[in-house]
Amino acid sequence: MRPTVLVTGGAGYLGSVICRTLADCGADVVVNYLRSQAGAEDLAADLRARGVRALAVQADVTRADSIQAMRSQILAVMGKAPQIIVNNAVIQYAWTSVLDQPAADYESQFRSCVLHNVLMAQAFVPAMAAKGWGRVIAINTECAMLNAPTQSAYVSGKRGMDGVLRVLAKEVGPSQVTVN
């Protein structure tokens, strides 16, 4: 039985590469998008042409209600929850100095990096743990370690994400759910 994988931000450049790679490995793929419905639908069609099941689903991964609605749609169409989630989505904004960066940018990075991963785990990891197998993969960046000028909001979100995922790995590892 092939695994079902959910990729957040799946219609973006990196997300589409991840989706195609997973499909080429034989996984059924759920392509999450926020605004790019046409791109997500085109990608899902391409994935189906590769011989796997694919679904494009709209959701704002910074909101619990939106993630829960996505989960319900996946269950209804695919017949099961994903065994693998790839948390790839992130909010983009202009980088500037700490002294000039609007506070809203820090809040958006917290929502798209930290809350995104927390809410996805809460929605999908319990089913993985109950089955004794699952994978959580989150896309981070070397920026989180480099701490370059003008990247403070992005770095703060990604470093927070790293901390949450390290704790999650210790909490769900005994259930054979890995977090990377």
HELIX and SHEET records of a PDB file:
HELIX    1   1 TYR A   13  ASP A   24  1                                  12    
HELIX    2   2 GLN A   37  ALA A   49  1                                  13    
HELIX    3   3 ALA A   64  MET A   78  1                                  15    
HELIX    4   4 ALA A  103  GLN A  109  1                                   7    
HELIX    5   5 PHE A  110  LEU A  115  3                                   6    
HELIX    6   6 HIS A  116  LYS A  131  1                                  16    
HELIX    7   7 CYS A  143  LEU A  146  1                                   4    
HELIX    8   8 SER A  152  VAL A  172  1                                  21    
HELIX    9   9 GLY A  173  SER A  175  5                                   3    
SHEET    1   A 6 ALA A  54  GLN A  58  0                                        
SHEET    2   A 6 ASP A  28  TYR A  33  1                                        
SHEET    3   A 6 THR A   4  VAL A   7  1                                        
SHEET    4   A 6 ILE A  84  ASN A  87  1                                        
SHEET    5   A 6 GLY A 134  ALA A 138  1                                        
SHEET    6   A 6 VAL A 177  VAL A 179  1                                        
END                                                                             
